[in-house]
Amino acid sequence: MKPLRSLADRLTLSFALVACVLVTILMLTLLSAFGRFNQFTTESGQRHLSEVLKTQLEQDAALLTDTLSAQLDIPLYHLDLTEIGKQLRQVQAQPGLDYVLLFDHELKLVHDGSEAVADYGRPLESIDQVPGDAEQAWVDSTLHLFKPIQVSNQTIGQLALAVDFTRALENLTAHSNAISSEAAQKQRQLAGQLVMGSVILLLLALLFTWLFCRRLFRPLRQLADKSLRYGEGDKSISFRLEQTDELGQLGNALEQMRRSLEQSHHQTTQLAYLDNLTQLPNRHWFQQSLERLLQYSERNGQRLGVVFIDLDHFKEVNDTAGHDMGDLLLFEAAARLRNLLLELDVCDPETGEVLLARLGGDEFVTLYPAPERSDQVAELAGKVAATLDQPFLIDGRYFNISSSIGITLYPDDGASSSEILKNADIAMYAAKQSGRNQYAFFSPQMNQELYERLEILQGVRTALAESQFHLEYQPVIDLRNGRIRAAEALLRWNHPEQGLISPARFIPLIEDSDLMEPVTRWVAHQAIHDLLVLQALYPGFAISINISGAALHQASTRTFLTELIQARGVPPHCLSIELTETSMIRHLDDCRDTLTQWKDAGINIWIDDFGTGYSSLSYLHQLPIDGLKIDRSFIRELRPESDHSLVESIVTLARSMKLKTVAEGIETDSQLACITALGSHYGQGFGLYRPMRYSSLKPLLEQQCTETSS
């Protein structure tokens, strides 16, 4: 303010000295001084507003980038392209967004938000629209940001994002030009008034000039002062002036600009902190709340519980009912969790807010401040599980899901927010691996288990790419004549460093991941290739493949198998599908449609491990089933002197329903004799034939054909 007052005083003094000598010199001096003052005031306000606007835009863009990178860490970690595409398309809908690209840790493109991702795997340096890997760069009116994505302090990818602020900067330029134009017009008007007044009332000009300058410069001084204060962060400023002239219009224009900036900032904040689907706070909000409550707990010497919630079988809801129905279920689950926490009064001790957030996908997390005992957190987890275990009525349909819950306690399980949340995630996976619909507290050994799990899954991807998998076939014999009638395809993994890996180690992990479908496709392709060769040698020979329940309910798997056998010309009833009872009963209606389509395509349907699941007679009538494979646990107990009633009942039941039976796990001659006497059609087990490679199965069939012809 001091330079402005000095300028006004100087202007008045200059006029007083020159007025006595020459009016012309007075006018020239006055106009020059007023022009400099006007330019200084206008440019000062414009400069500060420009800096404030640019700083605000950079902060908003950075906040959006941080939020998006936090939402993409888990999907990128699991290479969940569907979730990544969903997140990128949501952000691309924002106005002014030029592009948003996701790269892996090798700076190769993972996703660009499109459906096809045509440039997948393209290196960063070959993409012209990304100016480089600088964290932040302005190119003309476009702000480019480059943000690393980290999981457990390890960079797993990079997010490139550009926001075009042309419109905002053009608006600022337009306002600036309007300010300059109005100020120039005002200057010309005042100059004329001063000339006329100085000629008519020269003696009164000194007093008039001093009063006029002070009155004239006051609104501009106020605007300049408010601009400086607003630039320093005072958000309570209002640029509105109590006058209706051009300066009042200028103040109104600046006030409208301020409100537009604050509204834009509010919208960006909403996007950054609120999950659009469930209306719960998102990961970014939760991260800040967790940091704050950890500090609060440390100051007060209290513990803090973190409850990490993952919905079980949610992917099946999306696969069978569609993503729209899945979104409705997520919204309902969020409402249930919020109501439960309100009922239990589990709230933020500082703000009173419910401490519940959606981290992304089907993952939720809540905090339990200041628990006195760990069983209090366990009790909360139990109530959460019970709440989510109740059926969901969505659009006239009932859906049954459950939840796997991981629990960590501060400071027992970590000192930082990232460590606490990571360990809660690990505990959740442990609960899921233990059978779902339960909770688990974190323990240090879980870290090793998770590492082994990730190592296996990454190894499976490599095995598919480098042909480390192969099939072994275990023959199925006709118990009436001992001839081989079929073979079951069994997946085997010959690791280049670890050798043969037990199927018990990797198959359950594949079934619980997004690798189930590509592995199933590989097995089907290889088995059908071998089957067609063996068909020429032994017409009517059949091969069976195992289909997981995770793949059974995917429409893509259903269609793939149907189209594959039609394209390859597989003879009817020569390809069999083996399914467990549990995988079929979980979604009986969808399973019925899938099995009917396969049956119509000429595929035989067998129930594997029969007797260990639901063992309900109703579904045997409802589903198009060709036969039962009696579980090896029943065959193991067969001896001449033992009770055969259970196996006999299964064989009798199958015969009454015109179903074939295969006795699995035959290992001894006495077991073979017993099951043959009970009337089973086929047998399979180490006592008959061990699983063998295709190169061993083919000569075995050739020998059998030779013996038959002779």
NORUR-V914301 format. One record per residue. N is the residue number from 1. RES is the residue in one small letter. OMEGA is omega in radians with two decimals (* if undefined). Layout:
# NORUR-V914301
{{N & RES & OMEGA} {N & RES & OMEGA}}
This chain:
# NORUR-V914301
{{1 & m & -3.08} {2 & k & 3.09} {3 & p & -3.14} {4 & l & 3.13} {5 & r & 3.12} {6 & s & 3.12} {7 & l & 3.11} {8 & a & 3.12} {9 & d & 3.13} {10 & r & 3.13} {11 & l & 3.14} {12 & t & 3.13} {13 & l & 3.12} {14 & s & 3.13} {15 & f & -3.14} {16 & a & -3.12} {17 & l & -3.04} {18 & v & -3.07} {19 & a & 3.14} {20 & c & -3.08} {21 & v & -3.03} {22 & l & -3.12} {23 & v & -3.11} {24 & t & 3.12} {25 & i & 3.10} {26 & l & -3.09} {27 & m & -3.14} {28 & l & 3.14} {29 & t & -3.12} {30 & l & -3.14} {31 & l & 3.13} {32 & s & -3.14} {33 & a & -3.14} {34 & f & 3.12} {35 & g & 3.12} {36 & r & 3.13} {37 & f & -3.13} {38 & n & -3.14} {39 & q & 3.13} {40 & f & -3.10} {41 & t & -3.12} {42 & t & -3.11} {43 & e & 3.11} {44 & s & 3.12} {45 & g & -3.14} {46 & q & -3.10} {47 & r & -3.13} {48 & h & 3.11} {49 & l & 3.12} {50 & s & 3.12} {51 & e & 3.13} {52 & v & -3.13} {53 & l & -3.09} {54 & k & 3.10} {55 & t & -3.13} {56 & q & 3.13} {57 & l & 3.11} {58 & e & 3.14} {59 & q & -3.13} {60 & d & 3.13} {61 & a & 3.12} {62 & a & 3.11} {63 & l & 3.10} {64 & l & -3.14} {65 & t & 3.13} {66 & d & -3.12} {67 & t & -3.10} {68 & l & 3.12} {69 & s & 3.10} {70 & a & 3.14} {71 & q & -3.05} {72 & l & -3.04} {73 & d & -3.11} {74 & i & 3.08} {75 & p & 3.12} {76 & l & 3.13} {77 & y & 3.12} {78 & h & -3.10} {79 & l & 3.11} {80 & d & -3.04} {81 & l & 3.14} {82 & t & -3.14} {83 & e & 3.11} {84 & i & 3.12} {85 & g & 3.14} {86 & k & -3.13} {87 & q & -3.10} {88 & l & -3.14} {89 & r & 3.07} {90 & q & -3.14} {91 & v & -3.13} {92 & q & 3.12} {93 & a & -3.12} {94 & q & -3.13} {95 & p & 3.07} {96 & g & -3.12} {97 & l & -3.10} {98 & d & 3.07} {99 & y & 2.99} {100 & v & -3.05} {101 & l & 3.12} {102 & l & 3.13} {103 & f & 3.05} {104 & d & -3.07} {105 & h & 3.07} {106 & e & 3.14} {107 & l & 3.01} {108 & k & -3.03} {109 & l & 3.06} {110 & v & -3.11} {111 & h & 3.07} {112 & d & 3.11} {113 & g & 3.14} {114 & s & -3.13} {115 & e & -3.02} {116 & a & -3.07} {117 & v & -3.04} {118 & a & -3.10} {119 & d & -3.12} {120 & y & 3.12} {121 & g & -3.13} {122 & r & -3.10} {123 & p & -3.12} {124 & l & -3.02} {125 & e & -3.14} {126 & s & -3.13} {127 & i & -3.01} {128 & d & -3.03} {129 & q & 3.09} {130 & v & -3.00} {131 & p & -3.10} {132 & g & -3.10} {133 & d & 3.06} {134 & a & -3.08} {135 & e & -3.12} {136 & q & -3.12} {137 & a & 3.04} {138 & w & 3.00} {139 & v & -3.01} {140 & d & -3.12} {141 & s & -3.13} {142 & t & 3.11} {143 & l & 3.12} {144 & h & 3.12} {145 & l & -3.12} {146 & f & -2.97} {147 & k & 3.05} {148 & p & 3.06} {149 & i & -3.03} {150 & q & 2.98} {151 & v & -3.13} {152 & s & 3.08} {153 & n & 3.10} {154 & q & -3.13} {155 & t & -3.13} {156 & i & -3.14} {157 & g & 3.14} {158 & q & 3.12} {159 & l & 3.08} {160 & a & -3.05} {161 & l & 3.11} {162 & a & 3.14} {163 & v & -3.13} {164 & d & -3.14} {165 & f & -3.12} {166 & t & -3.07} {167 & r & -3.13} {168 & a & -3.12} {169 & l & 3.08} {170 & e & 3.09} {171 & n & 3.12} {172 & l & 3.12} {173 & t & 3.13} {174 & a & 3.10} {175 & h & -3.13} {176 & s & 3.13} {177 & n & 3.12} {178 & a & 3.12} {179 & i & -3.11} {180 & s & -3.13} {181 & s & -3.14} {182 & e & 3.13} {183 & a & 3.13} {184 & a & 3.12} {185 & q & 3.12} {186 & k & 3.14} {187 & q & -3.13} {188 & r & 3.13} {189 & q & -3.10} {190 & l & 3.12} {191 & a & 3.11} {192 & g & 3.13} {193 & q & -3.14} {194 & l & 3.13} {195 & v & -3.13} {196 & m & -3.12} {197 & g & -3.13} {198 & s & 3.13} {199 & v & -3.06} {200 & i & -3.05} {201 & l & -3.10} {202 & l & -3.09} {203 & l & 3.13} {204 & l & -3.05} {205 & a & -3.10} {206 & l & 3.14} {207 & l & 3.14} {208 & f & -3.12} {209 & t & -3.11} {210 & w & 3.13} {211 & l & -3.09} {212 & f & -3.13} {213 & c & -3.14} {214 & r & -3.14} {215 & r & -3.11} {216 & l & -3.03} {217 & f & -3.08} {218 & r & 3.13} {219 & p & 3.12} {220 & l & 3.08} {221 & r & 3.12} {222 & q & 3.13} {223 & l & 3.13} {224 & a & 3.13} {225 & d & 3.12} {226 & k & 3.10} {227 & s & 3.11} {228 & l & -3.14} {229 & r & 3.11} {230 & y & 3.09} {231 & g & 3.11} {232 & e & 3.03} {233 & g & 3.12} {234 & d & -3.07} {235 & k & 3.13} {236 & s & -3.09} {237 & i & 2.97} {238 & s & -3.10} {239 & f & -3.10} {240 & r & 3.13} {241 & l & -3.12} {242 & e & 3.09} {243 & q & -3.02} {244 & t & -3.13} {245 & d & -3.09} {246 & e & 3.11} {247 & l & 3.05} {248 & g & 3.08} {249 & q & 3.09} {250 & l & 3.10} {251 & g & 3.11} {252 & n & 3.12} {253 & a & 3.10} {254 & l & 3.12} {255 & e & 3.09} {256 & q & 3.10} {257 & m & 3.12} {258 & r & -3.13} {259 & r & 3.10} {260 & s & 3.11} {261 & l & -3.12} {262 & e & 3.09} {263 & q & 3.09} {264 & s & 3.12} {265 & h & 3.12} {266 & h & 3.13} {267 & q & 3.11} {268 & t & 3.10} {269 & t & 3.10} {270 & q & 3.13} {271 & l & -3.07} {272 & a & -2.98} {273 & y & -3.04} {274 & l & 3.05} {275 & d & -3.03} {276 & n & -3.06} {277 & l & -3.02} {278 & t & -3.07} {279 & q & 3.01} {280 & l & 2.98} {281 & p & -3.09} {282 & n & -3.07} {283 & r & -3.10} {284 & h & 3.09} {285 & w & -3.11} {286 & f & -3.12} {287 & q & 3.13} {288 & q & 3.13} {289 & s & 3.12} {290 & l & 3.11} {291 & e & -3.10} {292 & r & -3.11} {293 & l & 3.04} {294 & l & 3.09} {295 & q & 3.11} {296 & y & -3.14} {297 & s & 3.13} {298 & e & 3.14} {299 & r & -3.05} {300 & n & 3.12} {301 & g & -3.10} {302 & q & 3.06} {303 & r & 3.10} {304 & l & 3.12} {305 & g & 3.06} {306 & v & -3.10} {307 & v & -3.08} {308 & f & -2.98} {309 & i & 3.06} {310 & d & -3.12} {311 & l & 3.12} {312 & d & 3.04} {313 & h & 3.13} {314 & f & 3.13} {315 & k & 3.13} {316 & e & 3.09} {317 & v & 3.10} {318 & n & -3.09} {319 & d & -3.03} {320 & t & -3.06} {321 & a & 3.13} {322 & g & -3.08} {323 & h & 3.10} {324 & d & 3.11} {325 & m & 3.08} {326 & g & 3.10} {327 & d & 3.11} {328 & l & 3.12} {329 & l & 3.10} {330 & l & 3.12} {331 & f & -3.14} {332 & e & 3.11} {333 & a & 3.11} {334 & a & 3.13} {335 & a & 3.12} {336 & r & -3.11} {337 & l & -3.14} {338 & r & 3.14} {339 & n & 3.12} {340 & l & -3.13} {341 & l & 3.06} {342 & l & 3.14} {343 & e & -3.13} {344 & l & -3.14} {345 & d & 3.05} {346 & v & -2.98} {347 & c & 3.09} {348 & d & -3.12} {349 & p & -3.12} {350 & e & -3.06} {351 & t & -3.10} {352 & g & -3.14} {353 & e & 3.04} {354 & v & -3.06} {355 & l & -3.11} {356 & l & -3.14} {357 & a & 2.99} {358 & r & -3.10} {359 & l & -3.08} {360 & g & 3.14} {361 & g & 3.13} {362 & d & -3.10} {363 & e & 3.08} {364 & f & 3.10} {365 & v & 3.07} {366 & t & -3.11} {367 & l & 3.10} {368 & y & -3.09} {369 & p & 2.96} {370 & a & 3.04} {371 & p & 3.12} {372 & e & -3.13} {373 & r & -3.14} {374 & s & -3.13} {375 & d & 3.03} {376 & q & 3.08} {377 & v & 3.09} {378 & a & 3.11} {379 & e & 3.08} {380 & l & 3.13} {381 & a & 3.10} {382 & g & 3.12} {383 & k & 3.06} {384 & v & 3.14} {385 & a & 3.14} {386 & a & 3.13} {387 & t & -3.11} {388 & l & -3.14} {389 & d & 3.11} {390 & q & -3.12} {391 & p & 3.09} {392 & f & 3.06} {393 & l & -3.08} {394 & i & 3.07} {395 & d & 3.08} {396 & g & 3.13} {397 & r & 3.11} {398 & y & 3.09} {399 & f & 3.12} {400 & n & 3.03} {401 & i & 3.05} {402 & s & -3.11} {403 & s & 2.98} {404 & s & -2.96} {405 & i & 3.06} {406 & g & -3.06} {407 & i & 2.96} {408 & t & -3.13} {409 & l & 3.01} {410 & y & 0.08} {411 & p & -3.06} {412 & d & -2.97} {413 & d & 3.11} {414 & g & -3.11} {415 & a & -3.10} {416 & s & -3.13} {417 & s & -3.13} {418 & s & -3.14} {419 & e & 3.13} {420 & i & -3.11} {421 & l & 3.12} {422 & k & -3.14} {423 & n & 3.05} {424 & a & 3.09} {425 & d & 3.11} {426 & i & 3.12} {427 & a & 3.10} {428 & m & 3.11} {429 & y & 3.10} {430 & a & 3.09} {431 & a & 3.14} {432 & k & 3.14} {433 & q & -3.13} {434 & s & 3.06} {435 & g & 3.12} {436 & r & 3.13} {437 & n & 3.13} {438 & q & 3.10} {439 & y & 3.14} {440 & a & 3.01} {441 & f & 3.13} {442 & f & 2.99} {443 & s & -3.03} {444 & p & -3.10} {445 & q & 3.11} {446 & m & 3.12} {447 & n & 3.14} {448 & q & 3.13} {449 & e & 3.12} {450 & l & 3.11} {451 & y & 3.12} {452 & e & 3.13} {453 & r & 3.13} {454 & l & 3.12} {455 & e & 3.12} {456 & i & -3.10} {457 & l & 3.09} {458 & q & 3.10} {459 & g & 3.11} {460 & v & 3.11} {461 & r & 3.11} {462 & t & -3.14} {463 & a & 3.09} {464 & l & -3.08} {465 & a & -3.03} {466 & e & 3.05} {467 & s & 3.08} {468 & q & 3.11} {469 & f & 2.94} {470 & h & 3.14} {471 & l & 2.93} {472 & e & -3.06} {473 & y & 3.06} {474 & q & -3.07} {475 & p & 3.00} {476 & v & -3.04} {477 & i & 3.01} {478 & d & -3.05} {479 & l & 3.14} {480 & r & -3.10} {481 & n & 3.10} {482 & g & -3.12} {483 & r & 3.09} {484 & i & -3.13} {485 & r & -3.08} {486 & a & 3.09} {487 & a & 3.09} {488 & e & 3.13} {489 & a & -3.11} {490 & l & -3.10} {491 & l & 3.11} {492 & r & -3.09} {493 & w & 3.10} {494 & n & -3.09} {495 & h & -3.09} {496 & p & -3.14} {497 & e & -3.07} {498 & q & -3.10} {499 & g & -3.14} {500 & l & 3.12} {501 & i & -3.11} {502 & s & 3.08} {503 & p & -3.14} {504 & a & 3.14} {505 & r & -2.99} {506 & f & -3.08} {507 & i & 3.09} {508 & p & 3.12} {509 & l & 3.10} {510 & i & -3.11} {511 & e & -3.09} {512 & d & -3.11} {513 & s & 3.12} {514 & d & 3.11} {515 & l & -3.06} {516 & m & -3.07} {517 & e & 3.12} {518 & p & 3.10} {519 & v & 3.11} {520 & t & 3.12} {521 & r & 3.14} {522 & w & -3.14} {523 & v & -3.11} {524 & a & 3.12} {525 & h & -3.08} {526 & q & -3.12} {527 & a & -3.14} {528 & i & 3.06} {529 & h & 3.14} {530 & d & -3.11} {531 & l & -3.10} {532 & l & 3.08} {533 & v & -3.12} {534 & l & 3.11} {535 & q & 3.12} {536 & a & 3.13} {537 & l & -3.01} {538 & y & -3.14} {539 & p & -3.13} {540 & g & 3.10} {541 & f & -3.07} {542 & a & 3.04} {543 & i & 3.12} {544 & s & 3.07} {545 & i & 3.14} {546 & n & 3.09} {547 & i & 3.13} {548 & s & 3.06} {549 & g & 3.13} {550 & a & 3.14} {551 & a & -3.07} {552 & l & -3.03} {553 & h & 3.09} {554 & q & -3.12} {555 & a & -3.13} {556 & s & 3.11} {557 & t & 3.13} {558 & r & -3.09} {559 & t & -3.12} {560 & f & -3.11} {561 & l & 3.14} {562 & t & -3.12} {563 & e & -3.11} {564 & l & -3.10} {565 & i & 3.09} {566 & q & -3.13} {567 & a & -3.11} {568 & r & 3.11} {569 & g & 3.14} {570 & v & 3.13} {571 & p & 3.13} {572 & p & 3.04} {573 & h & 3.10} {574 & c & 3.01} {575 & l & -3.14} {576 & s & 3.08} {577 & i & 3.09} {578 & e & -3.10} {579 & l & 3.06} {580 & t & 3.14} {581 & e & -3.06} {582 & t & -3.10} {583 & s & 3.14} {584 & m & -3.01} {585 & i & -3.04} {586 & r & 3.09} {587 & h & -2.97} {588 & l & -3.09} {589 & d & 3.12} {590 & d & -3.14} {591 & c & -3.13} {592 & r & 3.14} {593 & d & -3.13} {594 & t & -3.10} {595 & l & 3.10} {596 & t & 3.12} {597 & q & 3.11} {598 & w & -3.14} {599 & k & 3.12} {600 & d & 3.13} {601 & a & 3.10} {602 & g & 3.13} {603 & i & 3.06} {604 & n & -3.10} {605 & i & 3.12} {606 & w & 3.02} {607 & i & -3.11} {608 & d & 3.10} {609 & d & -3.07} {610 & f & 3.12} {611 & g & -3.11} {612 & t & -3.10} {613 & g & -3.05} {614 & y & 3.12} {615 & s & 3.13} {616 & s & -3.13} {617 & l & -3.02} {618 & s & -3.07} {619 & y & 3.08} {620 & l & 3.10} {621 & h & -3.02} {622 & q & -3.03} {623 & l & -3.13} {624 & p & -3.03} {625 & i & 3.12} {626 & d & -3.08} {627 & g & -3.12} {628 & l & 3.01} {629 & k & -3.06} {630 & i & -3.05} {631 & d & -3.07} {632 & r & -3.14} {633 & s & 3.09} {634 & f & -3.11} {635 & i & -3.11} {636 & r & -3.08} {637 & e & -3.10} {638 & l & 3.02} {639 & r & -3.12} {640 & p & -3.06} {641 & e & -3.06} {642 & s & 3.12} {643 & d & -3.09} {644 & h & -2.93} {645 & s & -3.08} {646 & l & 3.12} {647 & v & 3.12} {648 & e & 3.12} {649 & s & 3.14} {650 & i & -3.14} {651 & v & 3.13} {652 & t & 3.11} {653 & l & -3.13} {654 & a & -3.13} {655 & r & -3.14} {656 & s & 3.13} {657 & m & 3.11} {658 & k & 3.09} {659 & l & 3.05} {660 & k & 3.10} {661 & t & 3.02} {662 & v & 3.08} {663 & a & -3.12} {664 & e & 2.98} {665 & g & 3.08} {666 & i & -3.07} {667 & e & -3.08} {668 & t & 3.12} {669 & d & -3.14} {670 & s & 3.07} {671 & q & 3.12} {672 & l & -3.13} {673 & a & -3.11} {674 & c & -3.07} {675 & i & 3.08} {676 & t & 3.13} {677 & a & -3.14} {678 & l & 3.00} {679 & g & 3.08} {680 & s & -3.09} {681 & h & -3.02} {682 & y & 3.12} {683 & g & -3.09} {684 & q & 3.10} {685 & g & -3.12} {686 & f & 3.11} {687 & g & 3.12} {688 & l & 3.08} {689 & y & 3.01} {690 & r & 3.06} {691 & p & -3.07} {692 & m & 3.09} {693 & r & 3.12} {694 & y & -3.12} {695 & s & 3.09} {696 & s & -3.13} {697 & l & -3.07} {698 & k & 3.11} {699 & p & 3.10} {700 & l & 3.09} {701 & l & 3.09} {702 & e & 3.11} {703 & q & 3.14} {704 & q & 3.11} {705 & c & 3.13} {706 & t & -3.14} {707 & e & -3.14} {708 & t & -3.11} {709 & s & -3.13} {710 & s & *}}
